[in-house]
Amino acid sequence: MSSDAKYREHSRETAICVEMALNTVEDDIRRELETSGSHAADALNRVLGKLRERRKVLLKFTAAA
């Protein structure tokens, strides 16, 4: 998070845009998981886990905004 106060008013809007993008990526991964083989599913599940971790960081950022 920027310490510059002039950007603080935009932080919530930025977080909302990032959350929308994360939702779209998560939906895409879930659709791929429905049709992928086991090796690909393992990789996609790892990516999905990383996405969830990043979403937690985003939630903390949003709460601080």
N, CA, C and O atoms as a Tripos MOL2 file, in Angstrom:
@<TRIPOS>MOLECULE
protein
  260   259    65     0     0
PROTEIN
NO_CHARGES

@<TRIPOS>ATOM
      1 N           0.8420   -1.1600    0.0000 N.3       1 MET1
      2 CA          0.0000    0.0000    0.0000 C.3       1 MET1
      3 C           0.8910    1.2270    0.0000 C.2       1 MET1
      4 O           1.8910    1.2770    0.7150 O.2       1 MET1
      5 N           0.5310    2.2080   -0.7950 N.am      2 SER2
      6 CA          1.3010    3.4300   -0.8890 C.3       2 SER2
      7 C           1.1070    4.2780    0.3560 C.2       2 SER2
      8 O           0.0050    4.3560    0.9000 O.2       2 SER2
      9 N           2.1720    4.9060    0.7990 N.am      3 SER3
     10 CA          2.0640    5.7840    1.9530 C.3       3 SER3
     11 C           1.6350    7.1840    1.5330 C.2       3 SER3
     12 O           1.3840    8.0380    2.3830 O.2       3 SER3
     13 N           1.5520    7.4210    0.2410 N.am      4 ASP4
     14 CA          1.1460    8.7280   -0.2710 C.3       4 ASP4
     15 C          -0.3660    8.8750   -0.1320 C.2       4 ASP4
     16 O          -1.1180    8.1130   -0.7380 O.2       4 ASP4
     17 N          -0.8160    9.8420    0.6550 N.am      5 ALA5
     18 CA         -2.2420   10.0160    0.9620 C.3       5 ALA5
     19 C          -3.0850   10.2940   -0.2750 C.2       5 ALA5
     20 O          -4.2760    9.9820   -0.2850 O.2       5 ALA5
     21 N          -2.4980   10.8720   -1.3150 N.am      6 LYS6
     22 CA         -3.2970   11.1920   -2.5020 C.3       6 LYS6
     23 C          -3.8120    9.9440   -3.2200 C.2       6 LYS6
     24 O          -4.7630   10.0300   -3.9970 O.2       6 LYS6
     25 N          -3.1960    8.7850   -2.9670 N.am      7 TYR7
     26 CA         -3.6440    7.5470   -3.5980 C.3       7 TYR7
     27 C          -4.6310    6.7660   -2.7410 C.2       7 TYR7
     28 O          -5.2910    5.8530   -3.2370 O.2       7 TYR7
     29 N          -4.7380    7.1070   -1.4810 N.am      8 ARG8
     30 CA         -5.5820    6.3590   -0.5570 C.3       8 ARG8
     31 C          -7.0320    6.3090   -1.0250 C.2       8 ARG8
     32 O          -7.6840    5.2760   -0.8800 O.2       8 ARG8
     33 N          -7.5460    7.3890   -1.5760 N.am      9 GLU9
     34 CA         -8.9460    7.4110   -1.9890 C.3       9 GLU9
     35 C          -9.2400    6.4430   -3.1320 C.2       9 GLU9
     36 O         -10.3970    6.0880   -3.3590 O.2       9 GLU9
     37 N          -8.2230    6.0190   -3.8420 N.am     10 HIS10
     38 CA         -8.4110    5.1000   -4.9700 C.3      10 HIS10
     39 C          -8.1440    3.6440   -4.5960 C.2      10 HIS10
     40 O          -8.3570    2.7510   -5.4160 O.2      10 HIS10
     41 N          -7.6910    3.3950   -3.3970 N.am     11 SER11
     42 CA         -7.2920    2.0320   -3.0380 C.3      11 SER11
     43 C          -8.4710    1.0640   -3.0210 C.2      11 SER11
     44 O          -8.3200   -0.0820   -3.4440 O.2      11 SER11
     45 N          -9.6160    1.4820   -2.5560 N.am     12 ARG12
     46 CA        -10.7740    0.5910   -2.5230 C.3      12 ARG12
     47 C         -11.2230    0.2300   -3.9410 C.2      12 ARG12
     48 O         -11.5290   -0.9280   -4.2260 O.2      12 ARG12
     49 N         -11.2600    1.2230   -4.8210 N.am     13 GLU13
     50 CA        -11.6560    0.9550   -6.2100 C.3      13 GLU13
     51 C         -10.6610    0.0190   -6.8860 C.2      13 GLU13
     52 O         -11.0440   -0.8730   -7.6440 O.2      13 GLU13
     53 N          -9.3900    0.2320   -6.6050 N.am     14 THR14
     54 CA         -8.3670   -0.6420   -7.1740 C.3      14 THR14
     55 C          -8.5480   -2.0710   -6.6770 C.2      14 THR14
     56 O          -8.4570   -3.0190   -7.4570 O.2      14 THR14
     57 N          -8.8020   -2.2250   -5.3890 N.am     15 ALA15
     58 CA         -9.0080   -3.5540   -4.8150 C.3      15 ALA15
     59 C         -10.2210   -4.2370   -5.4340 C.2      15 ALA15
     60 O         -10.1930   -5.4430   -5.6770 O.2      15 ALA15
     61 N         -11.2760   -3.4870   -5.6900 N.am     16 ILE16
     62 CA        -12.4770   -4.0600   -6.3130 C.3      16 ILE16
     63 C         -12.1480   -4.5670   -7.7210 C.2      16 ILE16
     64 O         -12.5900   -5.6470   -8.1130 O.2      16 ILE16
     65 N         -11.3830   -3.7960   -8.4700 N.am     17 CYS17
     66 CA        -10.9990   -4.2220   -9.8250 C.3      17 CYS17
     67 C         -10.1380   -5.4800   -9.7840 C.2      17 CYS17
     68 O         -10.3200   -6.3870  -10.5960 O.2      17 CYS17
     69 N          -9.2110   -5.5360   -8.8500 N.am     18 VAL18
     70 CA         -8.3560   -6.7180   -8.7200 C.3      18 VAL18
     71 C          -9.2020   -7.9210   -8.3280 C.2      18 VAL18
     72 O          -9.0050   -9.0130   -8.8620 O.2      18 VAL18
     73 N         -10.1440   -7.7360   -7.4010 N.am     19 GLU19
     74 CA        -11.0150   -8.8340   -6.9700 C.3      19 GLU19
     75 C         -11.8270   -9.3710   -8.1530 C.2      19 GLU19
     76 O         -11.9960  -10.5830   -8.2900 O.2      19 GLU19
     77 N         -12.3250   -8.4810   -8.9970 N.am     20 MET20
     78 CA        -13.0840   -8.9320  -10.1740 C.3      20 MET20
     79 C         -12.2080   -9.7660  -11.0900 C.2      20 MET20
     80 O         -12.6560  -10.7810  -11.6230 O.2      20 MET20
     81 N         -10.9700   -9.3510  -11.2770 N.am     21 ALA21
     82 CA        -10.0540  -10.1190  -12.1240 C.3      21 ALA21
     83 C          -9.7460  -11.4790  -11.4970 C.2      21 ALA21
     84 O          -9.7010  -12.4890  -12.2000 O.2      21 ALA21
     85 N          -9.5340  -11.5090  -10.1790 N.am     22 LEU22
     86 CA         -9.2790  -12.7830   -9.5060 C.3      22 LEU22
     87 C         -10.4750  -13.7190   -9.6280 C.2      22 LEU22
     88 O         -10.3010  -14.9230   -9.8170 O.2      22 LEU22
     89 N         -11.6710  -13.1860   -9.5240 N.am     23 ASN23
     90 CA        -12.8720  -14.0100   -9.6740 C.3      23 ASN23
     91 C         -12.9380  -14.6300  -11.0590 C.2      23 ASN23
     92 O         -13.2780  -15.8040  -11.2000 O.2      23 ASN23
     93 N         -12.6170  -13.8550  -12.0740 N.am     24 THR24
     94 CA        -12.6480  -14.3490  -13.4460 C.3      24 THR24
     95 C         -11.6190  -15.4550  -13.6460 C.2      24 THR24
     96 O         -11.9160  -16.4850  -14.2520 O.2      24 THR24
     97 N         -10.4120  -15.2410  -13.1380 N.am     25 VAL25
     98 CA         -9.3580  -16.2610  -13.2580 C.3      25 VAL25
     99 C          -9.7670  -17.5210  -12.5050 C.2      25 VAL25
    100 O          -9.5730  -18.6300  -13.0040 O.2      25 VAL25
    101 N         -10.3260  -17.3650  -11.3170 N.am     26 GLU26
    102 CA        -10.7600  -18.5310  -10.5480 C.3      26 GLU26
    103 C         -11.8410  -19.3130  -11.2950 C.2      26 GLU26
    104 O         -11.8090  -20.5430  -11.3240 O.2      26 GLU26
    105 N         -12.7890  -18.6070  -11.8920 N.am     27 ASP27
    106 CA        -13.8260  -19.2750  -12.6800 C.3      27 ASP27
    107 C         -13.2170  -20.0480  -13.8520 C.2      27 ASP27
    108 O         -13.6210  -21.1760  -14.1380 O.2      27 ASP27
    109 N         -12.2460  -19.4330  -14.5240 N.am     28 ASP28
    110 CA        -11.5780  -20.1010  -15.6480 C.3      28 ASP28
    111 C         -10.8640  -21.3690  -15.1860 C.2      28 ASP28
    112 O         -10.9400  -22.4060  -15.8460 O.2      28 ASP28
    113 N         -10.1730  -21.2830  -14.0590 N.am     29 ILE29
    114 CA         -9.4560  -22.4480  -13.5320 C.3      29 ILE29
    115 C         -10.4360  -23.5570  -13.1880 C.2      29 ILE29
    116 O         -10.1920  -24.7220  -13.5010 O.2      29 ILE29
    117 N         -11.5340  -23.2070  -12.5500 N.am     30 ARG30
    118 CA        -12.5320  -24.2170  -12.1800 C.3      30 ARG30
    119 C         -13.1190  -24.9050  -13.4170 C.2      30 ARG30
    120 O         -13.3420  -26.1150  -13.4050 O.2      30 ARG30
    121 N         -13.3680  -24.1410  -14.4770 N.am     31 ARG31
    122 CA        -13.8740  -24.7470  -15.7160 C.3      31 ARG31
    123 C         -12.8480  -25.7030  -16.3110 C.2      31 ARG31
    124 O         -13.1970  -26.7830  -16.7870 O.2      31 ARG31
    125 N         -11.5790  -25.2980  -16.2800 N.am     32 GLU32
    126 CA        -10.5220  -26.1770  -16.8030 C.3      32 GLU32
    127 C         -10.3940  -27.4430  -15.9640 C.2      32 GLU32
    128 O         -10.1310  -28.5200  -16.4990 O.2      32 GLU32
    129 N         -10.5790  -27.3180  -14.6590 N.am     33 LEU33
    130 CA        -10.4930  -28.4910  -13.7840 C.3      33 LEU33
    131 C         -11.5540  -29.5310  -14.1240 C.2      33 LEU33
    132 O         -11.3300  -30.7280  -13.9470 O.2      33 LEU33
    133 N         -12.6930  -29.0860  -14.6040 N.am     34 GLU34
    134 CA        -13.7810  -30.0120  -14.9470 C.3      34 GLU34
    135 C         -13.4130  -30.9140  -16.1160 C.2      34 GLU34
    136 O         -13.9550  -32.0120  -16.2410 O.2      34 GLU34
    137 N         -12.5010  -30.4690  -16.9720 N.am     35 THR35
    138 CA        -12.1970  -31.2340  -18.1870 C.3      35 THR35
    139 C         -10.7490  -31.7130  -18.2840 C.2      35 THR35
    140 O         -10.3820  -32.3830  -19.2490 O.2      35 THR35
    141 N          -9.9350  -31.3770  -17.3010 N.am     36 SER36
    142 CA         -8.5130  -31.7040  -17.4230 C.3      36 SER36
    143 C          -8.1950  -33.0670  -16.8260 C.2      36 SER36
    144 O          -8.9420  -33.6000  -16.0050 O.2      36 SER36
    145 N          -7.0720  -33.6110  -17.2600 N.am     37 GLY37
    146 CA         -6.5810  -34.8730  -16.7150 C.3      37 GLY37
    147 C          -5.9650  -34.6610  -15.3420 C.2      37 GLY37
    148 O          -5.8720  -33.5300  -14.8640 O.2      37 GLY37
    149 N          -5.5470  -35.7450  -14.7130 N.am     38 SER38
    150 CA         -5.0690  -35.6570  -13.3330 C.3      38 SER38
    151 C          -3.7980  -34.8140  -13.1890 C.2      38 SER38
    152 O          -3.6610  -34.0660  -12.2210 O.2      38 SER38
    153 N          -2.8750  -34.9270  -14.1360 N.am     39 HIS39
    154 CA         -1.6370  -34.1380  -14.0450 C.3      39 HIS39
    155 C          -1.9460  -32.6440  -14.1400 C.2      39 HIS39
    156 O          -1.4420  -31.8450  -13.3510 O.2      39 HIS39
    157 N          -2.7680  -32.2830  -15.1030 N.am     40 ALA40
    158 CA         -3.1570  -30.8810  -15.2600 C.3      40 ALA40
    159 C          -3.9850  -30.4180  -14.0650 C.2      40 ALA40
    160 O          -3.8540  -29.2760  -13.6240 O.2      40 ALA40
    161 N          -4.8270  -31.2860  -13.5450 N.am     41 ALA41
    162 CA         -5.6590  -30.9240  -12.3940 C.3      41 ALA41
    163 C          -4.7940  -30.6160  -11.1820 C.2      41 ALA41
    164 O          -5.0980  -29.6950  -10.4250 O.2      41 ALA41
    165 N          -3.7280  -31.3690  -10.9910 N.am     42 ASP42
    166 CA         -2.8150  -31.0930   -9.8730 C.3      42 ASP42
    167 C          -2.2220  -29.6900  -10.0060 C.2      42 ASP42
    168 O          -2.1800  -28.9290   -9.0400 O.2      42 ASP42
    169 N          -1.7720  -29.3660  -11.1960 N.am     43 ALA43
    170 CA         -1.1800  -28.0490  -11.4330 C.3      43 ALA43
    171 C          -2.2230  -26.9460  -11.2480 C.2      43 ALA43
    172 O          -1.9450  -25.9220  -10.6230 O.2      43 ALA43
    173 N          -3.4080  -27.1560  -11.7870 N.am     44 LEU44
    174 CA         -4.4620  -26.1500  -11.6540 C.3      44 LEU44
    175 C          -4.8800  -25.9620  -10.1950 C.2      44 LEU44
    176 O          -5.1890  -24.8440   -9.7800 O.2      44 LEU44
    177 N          -4.8920  -27.0330   -9.4230 N.am     45 ASN45
    178 CA         -5.2200  -26.9110   -8.0050 C.3      45 ASN45
    179 C          -4.1490  -26.1260   -7.2520 C.2      45 ASN45
    180 O          -4.4640  -25.3850   -6.3200 O.2      45 ASN45
    181 N          -2.8900  -26.2810   -7.6470 N.am     46 ARG46
    182 CA         -1.8300  -25.4850   -7.0290 C.3      46 ARG46
    183 C          -2.0160  -24.0090   -7.3630 C.2      46 ARG46
    184 O          -1.8730  -23.1480   -6.4950 O.2      46 ARG46
    185 N          -2.3320  -23.7240   -8.6080 N.am     47 VAL47
    186 CA         -2.5740  -22.3400   -9.0230 C.3      47 VAL47
    187 C          -3.7780  -21.7710   -8.2740 C.2      47 VAL47
    188 O          -3.7510  -20.6220   -7.8330 O.2      47 VAL47
    189 N          -4.8070  -22.5560   -8.1340 N.am     48 LEU48
    190 CA         -6.0020  -22.1220   -7.4070 C.3      48 LEU48
    191 C          -5.6670  -21.8060   -5.9460 C.2      48 LEU48
    192 O          -6.1880  -20.8420   -5.3850 O.2      48 LEU48
    193 N          -4.8140  -22.6010   -5.3410 N.am     49 GLY49
    194 CA         -4.3800  -22.3330   -3.9690 C.3      49 GLY49
    195 C          -3.6250  -21.0150   -3.8610 C.2      49 GLY49
    196 O          -3.8260  -20.2560   -2.9120 O.2      49 GLY49
    197 N          -2.7560  -20.7430   -4.8340 N.am     50 LYS50
    198 CA         -2.0190  -19.4780   -4.8440 C.3      50 LYS50
    199 C          -2.9710  -18.3020   -5.0240 C.2      50 LYS50
    200 O          -2.7980  -17.2510   -4.4070 O.2      50 LYS50
    201 N          -3.9670  -18.4860   -5.8670 N.am     51 LEU51
    202 CA         -4.9560  -17.4320   -6.0800 C.3      51 LEU51
    203 C          -5.6950  -17.1280   -4.7750 C.2      51 LEU51
    204 O          -5.9450  -15.9650   -4.4600 O.2      51 LEU51
    205 N          -6.0360  -18.1480   -4.0330 N.am     52 ARG52
    206 CA         -6.7150  -17.9440   -2.7450 C.3      52 ARG52
    207 C          -5.8210  -17.1960   -1.7650 C.2      52 ARG52
    208 O          -6.2960  -16.3380   -1.0210 O.2      52 ARG52
    209 N          -4.5280  -17.5150   -1.7610 N.am     53 GLU53
    210 CA         -3.5900  -16.7970   -0.9000 C.3      53 GLU53
    211 C          -3.5380  -15.3190   -1.2640 C.2      53 GLU53
    212 O          -3.5280  -14.4560   -0.3860 O.2      53 GLU53
    213 N          -3.5050  -15.0370   -2.5440 N.am     54 ARG54
    214 CA         -3.4550  -13.6440   -2.9870 C.3      54 ARG54
    215 C          -4.7550  -12.9080   -2.6530 C.2      54 ARG54
    216 O          -4.7440  -11.7140   -2.3560 O.2      54 ARG54
    217 N          -5.8630  -13.6290   -2.7040 N.am     55 ARG55
    218 CA         -7.1430  -13.0190   -2.3490 C.3      55 ARG55
    219 C          -7.1450  -12.6220   -0.8690 C.2      55 ARG55
    220 O          -7.7010  -11.5820   -0.5140 O.2      55 ARG55
    221 N          -6.5360  -13.4270   -0.0120 N.am     56 LYS56
    222 CA         -6.4440  -13.0890    1.4140 C.3      56 LYS56
    223 C          -5.6440  -11.8040    1.6040 C.2      56 LYS56
    224 O          -6.0080  -10.9580    2.4210 O.2      56 LYS56
    225 N          -4.5600  -11.6590    0.8540 N.am     57 VAL57
    226 CA         -3.7620  -10.4380    0.9260 C.3      57 VAL57
    227 C          -4.5990   -9.2490    0.4670 C.2      57 VAL57
    228 O          -4.5630   -8.1800    1.0780 O.2      57 VAL57
    229 N          -5.3420   -9.4420   -0.6000 N.am     58 LEU58
    230 CA         -6.2000   -8.3780   -1.1130 C.3      58 LEU58
    231 C          -7.2480   -7.9690   -0.0800 C.2      58 LEU58
    232 O          -7.5260   -6.7810    0.0830 O.2      58 LEU58
    233 N          -7.8220   -8.9320    0.6100 N.am     59 LEU59
    234 CA         -8.8100   -8.6130    1.6380 C.3      59 LEU59
    235 C          -8.1990   -7.7940    2.7680 C.2      59 LEU59
    236 O          -8.8340   -6.8750    3.2850 O.2      59 LEU59
    237 N          -6.9820   -8.1200    3.1500 N.am     60 LYS60
    238 CA         -6.3060   -7.3340    4.1790 C.3      60 LYS60
    239 C          -6.0600   -5.9120    3.6840 C.2      60 LYS60
    240 O          -6.2390   -4.9470    4.4270 O.2      60 LYS60
    241 N          -5.6500   -5.7910    2.4240 N.am     61 PHE61
    242 CA         -5.4200   -4.4830    1.8260 C.3      61 PHE61
    243 C          -6.7070   -3.6690    1.8140 C.2      61 PHE61
    244 O          -6.7040   -2.4850    2.1520 O.2      61 PHE61
    245 N          -7.8040   -4.3050    1.4240 N.am     62 THR62
    246 CA         -9.0950   -3.6190    1.3570 C.3      62 THR62
    247 C          -9.5330   -3.1660    2.7460 C.2      62 THR62
    248 O         -10.0580   -2.0640    2.9050 O.2      62 THR62
    249 N          -9.3200   -4.0030    3.7390 N.am     63 ALA63
    250 CA         -9.7040   -3.6470    5.1070 C.3      63 ALA63
    251 C          -8.8950   -2.4620    5.6180 C.2      63 ALA63
    252 O          -9.3950   -1.6530    6.3990 O.2      63 ALA63
    253 N          -7.6500   -2.3620    5.1770 N.am     64 ALA64
    254 CA         -6.7920   -1.2630    5.6220 C.3      64 ALA64
    255 C          -7.1050    0.0430    4.8940 C.2      64 ALA64
    256 O          -6.7230    1.1190    5.3560 O.2      64 ALA64
    257 N          -7.7910   -0.0480    3.7690 N.am     65 ALA65
    258 CA         -8.0710    1.1500    2.9510 C.3      65 ALA65
    259 C          -9.1000    2.0390    3.5870 C.2      65 ALA65
    260 O          -9.4460    3.0800    3.0300 O.2      65 ALA65
@<TRIPOS>BOND
     1     1     2 1
     2     2     3 1
     3     3     4 2
     4     3     5 am
     5     5     6 1
     6     6     7 1
     7     7     8 2
     8     7     9 am
     9     9    10 1
    10    10    11 1
    11    11    12 2
    12    11    13 am
    13    13    14 1
    14    14    15 1
    15    15    16 2
    16    15    17 am
    17    17    18 1
    18    18    19 1
    19    19    20 2
    20    19    21 am
    21    21    22 1
    22    22    23 1
    23    23    24 2
    24    23    25 am
    25    25    26 1
    26    26    27 1
    27    27    28 2
    28    27    29 am
    29    29    30 1
    30    30    31 1
    31    31    32 2
    32    31    33 am
    33    33    34 1
    34    34    35 1
    35    35    36 2
    36    35    37 am
    37    37    38 1
    38    38    39 1
    39    39    40 2
    40    39    41 am
    41    41    42 1
    42    42    43 1
    43    43    44 2
    44    43    45 am
    45    45    46 1
    46    46    47 1
    47    47    48 2
    48    47    49 am
    49    49    50 1
    50    50    51 1
    51    51    52 2
    52    51    53 am
    53    53    54 1
    54    54    55 1
    55    55    56 2
    56    55    57 am
    57    57    58 1
    58    58    59 1
    59    59    60 2
    60    59    61 am
    61    61    62 1
    62    62    63 1
    63    63    64 2
    64    63    65 am
    65    65    66 1
    66    66    67 1
    67    67    68 2
    68    67    69 am
    69    69    70 1
    70    70    71 1
    71    71    72 2
    72    71    73 am
    73    73    74 1
    74    74    75 1
    75    75    76 2
    76    75    77 am
    77    77    78 1
    78    78    79 1
    79    79    80 2
    80    79    81 am
    81    81    82 1
    82    82    83 1
    83    83    84 2
    84    83    85 am
    85    85    86 1
    86    86    87 1
    87    87    88 2
    88    87    89 am
    89    89    90 1
    90    90    91 1
    91    91    92 2
    92    91    93 am
    93    93    94 1
    94    94    95 1
    95    95    96 2
    96    95    97 am
    97    97    98 1
    98    98    99 1
    99    99   100 2
   100    99   101 am
   101   101   102 1
   102   102   103 1
   103   103   104 2
   104   103   105 am
   105   105   106 1
   106   106   107 1
   107   107   108 2
   108   107   109 am
   109   109   110 1
   110   110   111 1
   111   111   112 2
   112   111   113 am
   113   113   114 1
   114   114   115 1
   115   115   116 2
   116   115   117 am
   117   117   118 1
   118   118   119 1
   119   119   120 2
   120   119   121 am
   121   121   122 1
   122   122   123 1
   123   123   124 2
   124   123   125 am
   125   125   126 1
   126   126   127 1
   127   127   128 2
   128   127   129 am
   129   129   130 1
   130   130   131 1
   131   131   132 2
   132   131   133 am
   133   133   134 1
   134   134   135 1
   135   135   136 2
   136   135   137 am
   137   137   138 1
   138   138   139 1
   139   139   140 2
   140   139   141 am
   141   141   142 1
   142   142   143 1
   143   143   144 2
   144   143   145 am
   145   145   146 1
   146   146   147 1
   147   147   148 2
   148   147   149 am
   149   149   150 1
   150   150   151 1
   151   151   152 2
   152   151   153 am
   153   153   154 1
   154   154   155 1
   155   155   156 2
   156   155   157 am
   157   157   158 1
   158   158   159 1
   159   159   160 2
   160   159   161 am
   161   161   162 1
   162   162   163 1
   163   163   164 2
   164   163   165 am
   165   165   166 1
   166   166   167 1
   167   167   168 2
   168   167   169 am
   169   169   170 1
   170   170   171 1
   171   171   172 2
   172   171   173 am
   173   173   174 1
   174   174   175 1
   175   175   176 2
   176   175   177 am
   177   177   178 1
   178   178   179 1
   179   179   180 2
   180   179   181 am
   181   181   182 1
   182   182   183 1
   183   183   184 2
   184   183   185 am
   185   185   186 1
   186   186   187 1
   187   187   188 2
   188   187   189 am
   189   189   190 1
   190   190   191 1
   191   191   192 2
   192   191   193 am
   193   193   194 1
   194   194   195 1
   195   195   196 2
   196   195   197 am
   197   197   198 1
   198   198   199 1
   199   199   200 2
   200   199   201 am
   201   201   202 1
   202   202   203 1
   203   203   204 2
   204   203   205 am
   205   205   206 1
   206   206   207 1
   207   207   208 2
   208   207   209 am
   209   209   210 1
   210   210   211 1
   211   211   212 2
   212   211   213 am
   213   213   214 1
   214   214   215 1
   215   215   216 2
   216   215   217 am
   217   217   218 1
   218   218   219 1
   219   219   220 2
   220   219   221 am
   221   221   222 1
   222   222   223 1
   223   223   224 2
   224   223   225 am
   225   225   226 1
   226   226   227 1
   227   227   228 2
   228   227   229 am
   229   229   230 1
   230   230   231 1
   231   231   232 2
   232   231   233 am
   233   233   234 1
   234   234   235 1
   235   235   236 2
   236   235   237 am
   237   237   238 1
   238   238   239 1
   239   239   240 2
   240   239   241 am
   241   241   242 1
   242   242   243 1
   243   243   244 2
   244   243   245 am
   245   245   246 1
   246   246   247 1
   247   247   248 2
   248   247   249 am
   249   249   250 1
   250   250   251 1
   251   251   252 2
   252   251   253 am
   253   253   254 1
   254   254   255 1
   255   255   256 2
   256   255   257 am
   257   257   258 1
   258   258   259 1
   259   259   260 2
@<TRIPOS>SUBSTRUCTURE
     1 MET1         2 RESIDUE 1 A MET
     2 SER2         6 RESIDUE 1 A SER
     3 SER3        10 RESIDUE 1 A SER
     4 ASP4        14 RESIDUE 1 A ASP
     5 ALA5        18 RESIDUE 1 A ALA
     6 LYS6        22 RESIDUE 1 A LYS
     7 TYR7        26 RESIDUE 1 A TYR
     8 ARG8        30 RESIDUE 1 A ARG
     9 GLU9        34 RESIDUE 1 A GLU
    10 HIS10       38 RESIDUE 1 A HIS
    11 SER11       42 RESIDUE 1 A SER
    12 ARG12       46 RESIDUE 1 A ARG
    13 GLU13       50 RESIDUE 1 A GLU
    14 THR14       54 RESIDUE 1 A THR
    15 ALA15       58 RESIDUE 1 A ALA
    16 ILE16       62 RESIDUE 1 A ILE
    17 CYS17       66 RESIDUE 1 A CYS
    18 VAL18       70 RESIDUE 1 A VAL
    19 GLU19       74 RESIDUE 1 A GLU
    20 MET20       78 RESIDUE 1 A MET
    21 ALA21       82 RESIDUE 1 A ALA
    22 LEU22       86 RESIDUE 1 A LEU
    23 ASN23       90 RESIDUE 1 A ASN
    24 THR24       94 RESIDUE 1 A THR
    25 VAL25       98 RESIDUE 1 A VAL
    26 GLU26      102 RESIDUE 1 A GLU
    27 ASP27      106 RESIDUE 1 A ASP
    28 ASP28      110 RESIDUE 1 A ASP
    29 ILE29      114 RESIDUE 1 A ILE
    30 ARG30      118 RESIDUE 1 A ARG
    31 ARG31      122 RESIDUE 1 A ARG
    32 GLU32      126 RESIDUE 1 A GLU
    33 LEU33      130 RESIDUE 1 A LEU
    34 GLU34      134 RESIDUE 1 A GLU
    35 THR35      138 RESIDUE 1 A THR
    36 SER36      142 RESIDUE 1 A SER
    37 GLY37      146 RESIDUE 1 A GLY
    38 SER38      150 RESIDUE 1 A SER
    39 HIS39      154 RESIDUE 1 A HIS
    40 ALA40      158 RESIDUE 1 A ALA
    41 ALA41      162 RESIDUE 1 A ALA
    42 ASP42      166 RESIDUE 1 A ASP
    43 ALA43      170 RESIDUE 1 A ALA
    44 LEU44      174 RESIDUE 1 A LEU
    45 ASN45      178 RESIDUE 1 A ASN
    46 ARG46      182 RESIDUE 1 A ARG
    47 VAL47      186 RESIDUE 1 A VAL
    48 LEU48      190 RESIDUE 1 A LEU
    49 GLY49      194 RESIDUE 1 A GLY
    50 LYS50      198 RESIDUE 1 A LYS
    51 LEU51      202 RESIDUE 1 A LEU
    52 ARG52      206 RESIDUE 1 A ARG
    53 GLU53      210 RESIDUE 1 A GLU
    54 ARG54      214 RESIDUE 1 A ARG
    55 ARG55      218 RESIDUE 1 A ARG
    56 LYS56      222 RESIDUE 1 A LYS
    57 VAL57      226 RESIDUE 1 A VAL
    58 LEU58      230 RESIDUE 1 A LEU
    59 LEU59      234 RESIDUE 1 A LEU
    60 LYS60      238 RESIDUE 1 A LYS
    61 PHE61      242 RESIDUE 1 A PHE
    62 THR62      246 RESIDUE 1 A THR
    63 ALA63      250 RESIDUE 1 A ALA
    64 ALA64      254 RESIDUE 1 A ALA
    65 ALA65      258 RESIDUE 1 A ALA
